[in-house]
Amino acid sequence: MWEQDASTFVQGVDTAFWFIFGVSAICLIGIAVFMVYCVIRFSRKRNPEATQIHGSWVLEFIWTAIPTLLVLGMFYLGWEGYIQMKRIPDNTLDIVVNGGKWYWKFTYPNGLEQTSDQGMTVPIDQPVKLTLISDDVVHSFYVPAFRLKLDVMPKPEGSRVNETWFQATKTGDFHLLCAEYCGVDHARMLSKIHVVSRDDYDTWYASATEAHEEAKKENPGELAYKSKGCFACHSLDGNKLVGPSFKGIFGKQEVVVTNGQERTITVDEDYLRNSMKNPNADLVKGYQPLMPPQNLTDEEIEHLVEFIKSLK
C-alpha cells in the first residue's frame, strides 16, 4: 500500500513527514538522556546541598531560537507539499467522485460511470482533477500510495464542493479507502485506482464507453443498481448485507415495521417504489433504518423495479 513515488505528491509529503519524525526522535532521545543525566548528576548522594542556578540569557536565547527555526522548517516543508496539492494544473482529466453509504462512483467527462468494484482507471503521467461530492454524510477520499486525502462533503444547494488532483507516476493498482467513519460498513467502503499506460487507457476508455452505452439500452435497471450504489447494501445472490438481498424478493411475504407496528406485506411493485422514495416507512423486520433517501428519477425507479422483478 505504501509504494514509493506512486504520485507527484509523494516526495513533498514524505520529506515533511521524515523531517518532523527525525526532529521529534532527536528531541525525545535528547530530553530522555538529559533527564537521566540530571537524575544521576544532581542526586542527593552527589549533591547533598541544593544550589541555586542563576539564569543565562545565552541559554534562553538558544532554547528559544532553535525550536523556532525547527518549527518554521516544519511549516515550510508542510506548506510546500500542501500548496502543490491545491494548485490544479491545466489540461486535466476531470472525474466526478461520488461517495455514499458505502460505495464510490466515478463519472468521466463523457458520462461513463464506474463503481467501487470496478475502480477508477487513469493514465500514467496525466494530471487528474477530482470533484468530490457526498451523496449522504461526510466521507474522506484517501489514497495512501498517492499521499492524497480530502474530505468528501454533502452538497447543499449552492455550496462549494471540494476539489483536488493527482498525477500518478507508476502503473499498478492502488487502494482507495474512506478515512472518515461514516457508518456500519465504513470499513468496506473500498475501491482501487488502476493506473495504466496511455495506450492501454485509450483502449479501455473506448471499450468501457461502448459497454456502458450498451448496458443503458439492454439493462438500464442493472446499470442503475450499480451507478446508484444499491450494491453496497443489497446483494444479488441471496446474501444479507445491511439491507435485504434483491434476489427472489419480489412476490415474497415480509414482516415490516410501520410506525412502530409490525405487519405482513407482499413485496410488489408499489412496495418497491415506496421503499425507494421513503426507505424507512415500511422497514423489513430485523434491519436497521440506515438507508438514506435516494435521489432517483421516476424512470430510474421503474427500471430498478423491473430489474428486481427479474431476479428469481
C-alpha positions, -999 to 999 in steps of 0.1 A, spaced: 0 0 0 29 24 7 45 23 -28 72 48 -33 69 76 -59 34 65 -70 24 101 -75 40 136 -77 28 143 -41 49 116 -25 82 134 -22 67 166 -7 46 147 19 73 123 28 100 150 32 78 169 57 70 137 75 105 124 79 118 158 89 92 161 117 98 125 127 135 130 128 133 162 149 108 145 172 130 114 176 161 135 183 143 156 209 128 125 226 162 109 228 180 141 238 155 150 265 155 115 279 193 114 281 194 148 297 168 137 323 188 106 332 220 127 334 203 152 358 189 124 380 224 110 384 244 142 385 221 161 409 211 132 431 211 137 469 242 115 471 262 136 447 247 170 456 236 168 492 230 206 495 208 223 469 224 251 450 207 279 431 213 280 394 211 316 380 196 324 347 216 327 314 204 349 286 226 329 261 209 296 272 174 312 270 182 326 235 194 291 223 164 272 236 141 298 220 158 302 187 164 265 179 127 254 184 116 284 164 138 275 135 127 239 137 90 248 137 95 272 108 112 244 89 83 221 96 59 247 84 79 254 52 81 218 42 45 212 51 34 242 31 54 232 0 37 198 0 2 213 7 3 241 -19 13 216 -46 -20 197 -39 -41 229 -42 -26 242 -75 -46 222 -100 -29 224 -134 -44 228 -168 -53 200 -193 -65 177 -166 -87 146 -169 -118 157 -150 -136 130 -130 -165 134 -106 -163 112 -75 -195 105 -56 -191 89 -21 -221 73 -4 -230 46 21 -210 26 13 -196 30 -22 -176 51 -46 -188 61 -80 -166 77 -107 -181 97 -136 -159 105 -166 -164 136 -189 -185 116 -215 -209 102 -188 -192 69 -184 -197 57 -148 -176 32 -129 -184 19 -94 -164 7 -64 -160 -29 -76 -147 -16 -110 -125 12 -96 -112 43 -113 -89 39 -143 -65 67 -152 -34 70 -175 1 74 -161 16 109 -160 -17 126 -167 -30 152 -142 -64 141 -130 -88 166 -114 -113 151 -89 -146 168 -79 -156 152 -46 -193 150 -37 -210 130 -9 -245 116 -16 -252 115 22 -228 120 51 -191 131 53 -167 107 38 -129 110 31 -112 102 -2 -79 86 8 -52 70 -14 -22 62 8 1 54 -21 -5 89 -36 -4 106 -2 -38 121 -10 -66 126 14 -95 150 13 -130 152 29 -160 144 7 -188 167 18 -226 166 13 -236 192 -13 -263 216 0 -277 238 -28 -253 265 -37 -224 253 -15 -188 247 -26 -175 212 -33 -140 200 -25 -117 196 -55 -83 180 -56 -60 164 -82 -32 139 -86 -7 127 -112 3 91 -110 39 82 -118 37 45 -115 14 19 -131 -4 -6 -110 -35 -9 -87 -36 14 -57 -60 12 -27 -88 38 -23 -102 40 12 -127 61 32 -108 77 61 -139 92 78 -161 69 99 -194 70 81 -215 42 95 -218 4 98 -200 -6 67 -174 21 67 -145 -4 67 -159 -20 35 -160 13 15 -131 2 -6 -121 6 -42 -89 8 -63 -73 33 -87 -59 15 -118 -30 33 -134 -22 22 -169 -2 33 -199 -18 59 -222 -24 33 -250 -40 9 -225 -61 37 -211 -74 48 -246 -83 12 -254 -100 7 -220 -119 40 -223 -133 32 -257 -143 -3 -247 -158 8 -214 -178 36 -230 -192 12 -256 -202 -13 -229 -218 14 -208 -239 26 -237 -250 -10 -244 -259 -15 -208 -281 16 -208 -300 2 -237 -302 -35 -227 -305 -34 -189 -310 1 -175 -321 -14 -142 -289 -32 -136 -270 -1 -146 -290 20 -121 -284 -7 -94 -246 -2 -99 -245 36 -105 -267 45 -76 -247 24 -52 -275 -1 -44 -249 -29 -45 -234 -16 -12 -264 -27 8 -284 -51 -13 -268 -82 -28 -280 -101 -59 -270 -136 -47 -292 -140 -16 -266 -129 10 -278 -104 35 -258 -72 38 -270 -40 55 -303 -45 37 -322 -75 23 -309 -92 -8 -328 -84 -41 -327 -120 -52 -361 -135 -51 -376 -107 -30 -403 -98 -55 -436 -115 -45 -422 -126 -12 -441 -121 21 -421 -100 46 -428 -87 81 -423 -50 81 -424 -23 108 -447 6 100 -449 34 126 -437 11 152 -462 -17 144 -454 -50 128 -474 -62 98 -470 -87 70 -469 -75 34 -462 -89 0 -433 -73 -19 -450 -59 -50 -442 -30 -74 -459 -4 -51 -439 -16 -21 -406 -14 -40 -414 21 -53 -424 34 -19 -393 18 -3 -371 37 -28 -389 70 -21 -394 65 16 -368 39 27 -378 37 63 -415 39 61 -420 1 59 -388 -13 73 -382 -50 69 -381 -66 104 -345 -73 116 -329 -44 97 -318 -10 109 -332 22 94 -299 31 77 -310 37 41 -309 75 33 -335 90 9 -325 82 -26 -321 107 -54 -338 87 -81 -359 98 -110 -392 81 -117 -376 65 -148 -348 51 -127 -372 38 -101 -392 19 -128 -360 5 -143 -350 -8 -108 -384 -23 -101 -382 -42 -134 -346 -53 -126 -356 -66 -91 -386 -84 -106 -363 -103 -129 -341 -117 -100 -356 -151 -93 
